[in-house]
Amino acid sequence: MNEDNQGNPSKEVITTIGEIIKVAGDNPDAKAAGNELGKTAHTLTKTIKEFGDSILI
């Protein structure tokens, strides 16, 4: 992991996902999985924006 990202979980996750994408290359299964992951991230972001602090985790 990049030393610049230490202590910042969001940046660490983004860096990790970037590395996974590099390894996956042009594999169609990896692209499909990435597409689904993007949809999931979008749904979670919309939910958090809509419900904000009312979500109890």
Distance bins in CASP14 RR format, pairs under 12 A and 6 or more apart:
PFRMAT RR
TARGET T0000
AUTHOR 0000-0000-0000
RMODE 2
METHOD distances of the structure
MODEL  1
1 7 0 0 0 0 1 0 0 0 0 0 0
1 8 0 0 0 0 0 1 0 0 0 0 0
1 9 0 0 0 0 0 1 0 0 0 0 0
1 11 0 0 0 0 1 0 0 0 0 0 0
1 12 1 0 0 1 0 0 0 0 0 0 0
1 13 0 0 0 0 0 1 0 0 0 0 0
1 14 0 0 0 0 0 1 0 0 0 0 0
1 15 1 0 0 1 0 0 0 0 0 0 0
1 16 1 0 0 1 0 0 0 0 0 0 0
1 18 0 0 0 0 0 1 0 0 0 0 0
1 19 0 0 0 0 1 0 0 0 0 0 0
2 8 0 0 0 0 0 1 0 0 0 0 0
2 11 1 0 0 1 0 0 0 0 0 0 0
2 12 0 0 0 0 1 0 0 0 0 0 0
2 14 0 0 0 0 0 1 0 0 0 0 0
2 15 1 0 1 0 0 0 0 0 0 0 0
2 16 0 0 0 0 1 0 0 0 0 0 0
2 18 0 0 0 0 0 1 0 0 0 0 0
2 19 0 0 0 0 1 0 0 0 0 0 0
3 11 0 0 0 0 0 1 0 0 0 0 0
3 12 0 0 0 0 0 1 0 0 0 0 0
3 15 0 0 0 0 0 1 0 0 0 0 0
4 11 1 0 0 1 0 0 0 0 0 0 0
4 12 0 0 0 0 0 1 0 0 0 0 0
4 14 0 0 0 0 0 1 0 0 0 0 0
4 15 0 0 0 0 1 0 0 0 0 0 0
5 11 1 0 1 0 0 0 0 0 0 0 0
5 12 1 0 1 0 0 0 0 0 0 0 0
5 13 0 0 0 0 1 0 0 0 0 0 0
5 14 0 0 0 0 1 0 0 0 0 0 0
5 15 1 0 1 0 0 0 0 0 0 0 0
5 16 0 0 0 0 1 0 0 0 0 0 0
5 18 0 0 0 0 0 1 0 0 0 0 0
5 19 0 0 0 0 0 1 0 0 0 0 0
6 12 1 0 0 1 0 0 0 0 0 0 0
6 15 0 0 0 0 0 1 0 0 0 0 0
7 13 0 0 0 0 0 1 0 0 0 0 0
7 15 0 0 0 0 0 1 0 0 0 0 0
8 14 0 0 0 0 1 0 0 0 0 0 0
8 15 0 0 0 0 1 0 0 0 0 0 0
9 15 0 0 0 0 0 1 0 0 0 0 0
9 16 0 0 0 0 0 1 0 0 0 0 0
10 16 0 0 0 0 0 1 0 0 0 0 0
10 17 0 0 0 0 0 1 0 0 0 0 0
11 17 0 0 0 0 0 1 0 0 0 0 0
11 18 0 0 0 0 0 1 0 0 0 0 0
12 18 0 0 0 0 0 1 0 0 0 0 0
12 19 0 0 0 0 0 1 0 0 0 0 0
13 19 0 0 0 0 0 1 0 0 0 0 0
13 20 0 0 0 0 0 1 0 0 0 0 0
13 37 0 0 0 0 0 1 0 0 0 0 0
13 41 0 0 0 0 0 1 0 0 0 0 0
14 20 0 0 0 0 0 1 0 0 0 0 0
14 21 0 0 0 0 0 1 0 0 0 0 0
14 41 0 0 0 0 0 1 0 0 0 0 0
15 21 0 0 0 0 0 1 0 0 0 0 0
15 22 0 0 0 0 0 1 0 0 0 0 0
16 22 0 0 0 0 0 1 0 0 0 0 0
16 23 0 0 0 0 0 1 0 0 0 0 0
17 23 0 0 0 0 0 1 0 0 0 0 0
17 24 0 0 0 0 0 1 0 0 0 0 0
17 30 0 0 0 0 0 1 0 0 0 0 0
17 33 0 0 0 0 0 1 0 0 0 0 0
17 34 0 0 0 0 1 0 0 0 0 0 0
17 37 0 0 0 0 1 0 0 0 0 0 0
17 38 0 0 0 0 1 0 0 0 0 0 0
17 41 0 0 0 0 1 0 0 0 0 0 0
18 24 0 0 0 0 1 0 0 0 0 0 0
18 25 0 0 0 0 0 1 0 0 0 0 0
18 30 0 0 0 0 0 1 0 0 0 0 0
18 34 0 0 0 0 0 1 0 0 0 0 0
18 37 0 0 0 0 0 1 0 0 0 0 0
19 25 0 0 0 0 0 1 0 0 0 0 0
20 27 0 0 0 0 0 1 0 0 0 0 0
20 30 0 0 0 0 1 0 0 0 0 0 0
20 31 0 0 0 0 0 1 0 0 0 0 0
20 33 0 0 0 0 1 0 0 0 0 0 0
20 34 0 0 0 0 1 0 0 0 0 0 0
20 37 0 0 0 0 1 0 0 0 0 0 0
21 27 0 0 0 0 0 1 0 0 0 0 0
21 30 1 0 0 1 0 0 0 0 0 0 0
21 31 0 0 0 0 1 0 0 0 0 0 0
21 33 0 0 0 0 0 1 0 0 0 0 0
21 34 0 0 0 0 1 0 0 0 0 0 0
21 35 0 0 0 0 0 1 0 0 0 0 0
21 37 0 0 0 0 0 1 0 0 0 0 0
21 38 0 0 0 0 0 1 0 0 0 0 0
22 30 0 0 0 0 0 1 0 0 0 0 0
23 30 0 0 0 0 1 0 0 0 0 0 0
24 30 1 1 0 0 0 0 0 0 0 0 0
24 31 1 0 0 1 0 0 0 0 0 0 0
24 32 0 0 0 0 0 1 0 0 0 0 0
24 33 0 0 0 0 1 0 0 0 0 0 0
24 34 0 0 0 0 1 0 0 0 0 0 0
24 35 0 0 0 0 0 1 0 0 0 0 0
24 37 0 0 0 0 0 1 0 0 0 0 0
25 31 0 0 0 0 1 0 0 0 0 0 0
25 33 0 0 0 0 0 1 0 0 0 0 0
25 34 0 0 0 0 0 1 0 0 0 0 0
27 33 0 0 0 0 1 0 0 0 0 0 0
27 34 0 0 0 0 0 1 0 0 0 0 0
28 34 0 0 0 0 0 1 0 0 0 0 0
28 35 0 0 0 0 0 1 0 0 0 0 0
29 35 0 0 0 0 0 1 0 0 0 0 0
29 36 0 0 0 0 0 1 0 0 0 0 0
30 36 0 0 0 0 0 1 0 0 0 0 0
30 37 0 0 0 0 0 1 0 0 0 0 0
31 37 0 0 0 0 0 1 0 0 0 0 0
31 38 0 0 0 0 0 1 0 0 0 0 0
32 38 0 0 0 0 0 1 0 0 0 0 0
32 39 0 0 0 0 0 1 0 0 0 0 0
33 39 0 0 0 0 0 1 0 0 0 0 0
33 40 0 0 0 0 0 1 0 0 0 0 0
34 40 0 0 0 0 1 0 0 0 0 0 0
34 41 0 0 0 0 1 0 0 0 0 0 0
34 42 0 0 0 0 0 1 0 0 0 0 0
35 41 0 0 0 0 0 1 0 0 0 0 0
35 42 0 0 0 0 0 1 0 0 0 0 0
36 42 0 0 0 0 0 1 0 0 0 0 0
36 43 0 0 0 0 0 1 0 0 0 0 0
37 43 0 0 0 0 0 1 0 0 0 0 0
37 44 0 0 0 0 0 1 0 0 0 0 0
38 44 0 0 0 0 1 0 0 0 0 0 0
38 45 0 0 0 0 1 0 0 0 0 0 0
38 46 0 0 0 0 0 1 0 0 0 0 0
39 45 0 0 0 0 0 1 0 0 0 0 0
39 46 0 0 0 0 0 1 0 0 0 0 0
40 46 0 0 0 0 0 1 0 0 0 0 0
40 47 0 0 0 0 0 1 0 0 0 0 0
41 47 0 0 0 0 0 1 0 0 0 0 0
41 48 0 0 0 0 0 1 0 0 0 0 0
42 48 0 0 0 0 0 1 0 0 0 0 0
42 49 0 0 0 0 0 1 0 0 0 0 0
43 49 0 0 0 0 0 1 0 0 0 0 0
43 50 0 0 0 0 0 1 0 0 0 0 0
44 50 0 0 0 0 0 1 0 0 0 0 0
44 51 0 0 0 0 0 1 0 0 0 0 0
44 52 0 0 0 0 0 1 0 0 0 0 0
44 55 0 0 0 0 0 1 0 0 0 0 0
44 57 0 0 0 0 0 1 0 0 0 0 0
45 51 0 0 0 0 0 1 0 0 0 0 0
45 52 0 0 0 0 0 1 0 0 0 0 0
46 52 0 0 0 0 0 1 0 0 0 0 0
47 54 0 0 0 0 0 1 0 0 0 0 0
47 55 1 0 0 1 0 0 0 0 0 0 0
47 57 0 0 0 0 0 1 0 0 0 0 0
48 54 0 0 0 0 0 1 0 0 0 0 0
48 55 1 0 0 1 0 0 0 0 0 0 0
48 57 0 0 0 0 0 1 0 0 0 0 0
49 55 0 0 0 0 0 1 0 0 0 0 0
51 57 0 0 0 0 0 1 0 0 0 0 0
END
